[in-house]
Amino acid sequence: MVGTKIDGVLVASAVKDRVRNAVAELKSRGIEPCLATILIGDNPASATYVKNKHKACAEVGILTKDHKLPSTISQKEMNVLLDSLNLDNSVHGILIQLPLPEQLGEFETTSRISPIKDVDGLTPYNVGLLSLGKAILKACTPSGIIELLDHYSIDLEGKNVVIINRSNLLGKPLYHLLLQRNATVVTCHSKTKNLQKICQDSDIIITGVGDRTRFTLTPEMIQDGSVVIDVATTRHDGKLVGDCDFDKIIQKASFASPVPGGVGPMTIAMLLKNTVTAASLSENIVRR
Ligand SMILES: NC(=O)c1ccc[n+]([C@@H]2O[C@H](COP(=O)([O-])OP(=O)(O)OC[C@H]3O[C@@H](n4cnc5c(N)ncnc54)[C@H](OP(=O)(O)O)[C@@H]3O)[C@@H](O)[C@H]2O)c1
């Protein structure tokens, strides 16, 4: 069998259309949704990510405020900037581009963001709400994956789902979102034993390792008709790839997402959605 390609560009475009309408609605009430971005140092990949986020915001009418900081910035200076953005009523969302230079603590920095401006869903408050099934601002990539599955009417109830990743950004929040949809979820990582058997027993495999020398999901590792969501983005032999070869896996899977063009576009789309939600939260249009 040859499965269906999960088209992240298409689904992201539908999300952006909804966001564009929501932005217009907010503007008609005198609210200008605005995302503040913080880019530290001169990592070219981080600069490209931030540029793409600004471009996507402009496409849907969200304003951006760009903060570029030297890689030598101290934790104290960073905290001062975050405190001022938290108090700035014209800013609805705050995004800190990771990774941070080593003198800045990731936890100390991200947890200083006001929970109602936390468009990446990384603060302890929002992580806690997510585990209680009460989150409004949810981590972008995991909620983008749920949006993709919903778009293709891939039912999660009672399904065996394996997540190969346990990071705070991906595997952990995704676990909660899947559990809330009544999936039976297994989280795997570098110390997991019998990963092949776990994948073979799963209806849905969501993989995000990002290092082909450590892990590649091959067709032999999945059952006929399973769903494969490839979150990883890494360079391999000069090409942008995920954890599996899409052309091979799609011969056996019922649905599979390619890299690029699968989960990637969803992450930015969900950031836009979260920014509009944050603007609505700040104006009490959405209640906490
Ligand atoms: N498309 C997007 O929008 C998007 C968004 C986020 C991330 N990503 C991509 O997703 C990948 C992961 O990102 P991340 O930030 O979560 O990275 P990360 O923190 O390095 O997570 C990698 C995960 O893979 C696990 N792992 C490593 N080797 C393994 C193996 N041999 N078998 C099973 N698991 C193994 C690690 O286990 P341990 O915890 O034991 O080390 C860890 O949980 C990257 O390629 C990143 O670019 C893409």
The ligand as an ORCA input file, in Angstrom:
! r2SCAN-3c Opt
* xyz 0 1
  N       9.626     20.721     13.073
  C       9.618     21.466     14.170
  O       8.949     22.475     14.257
  C      10.431     21.031     15.327
  C      10.158     21.506     16.613
  C      10.903     20.998     17.694
  C      11.913     20.083     17.435
  N      12.171     19.708     16.152
  C      13.234     18.744     15.843
  O      13.004     17.581     16.617
  C      14.252     17.008     17.002
  C      14.274     16.918     18.508
  O      14.252     18.214     19.073
  P      14.415     18.415     20.651
  O      14.593     19.855     20.894
  O      13.329     17.710     21.353
  O      15.825     17.670     20.849
  P      16.410     16.842     22.080
  O      16.095     17.533     23.331
  O      17.833     16.585     21.710
  O      15.596     15.463     22.053
  C      15.997     14.356     21.328
  C      15.323     13.159     21.937
  O      15.724     12.003     21.202
  C      16.073     10.987     22.136
  N      17.032     10.050     21.536
  C      18.335     10.271     21.223
  N      18.886      9.157     20.696
  C      17.934      8.207     20.721
  C      17.886      6.846     20.319
  N      18.959      6.235     19.821
  N      16.728      6.173     20.474
  C      15.638      6.779     20.985
  N      15.623      8.068     21.381
  C      16.744      8.769     21.246
  C      16.664     11.724     23.297
  O      16.674     10.893     24.443
  P      17.306     11.386     25.841
  O      16.286     12.296     26.452
  O      17.523     10.139     26.606
  O      18.586     12.118     25.496
  C      15.709     12.913     23.396
  O      14.562     12.591     24.156
  C      15.322     17.917     16.384
  O      15.689     17.404     15.125
  C      14.611     19.239     16.207
  O      15.165     20.014     15.157
  C      11.443     20.138     15.104
*
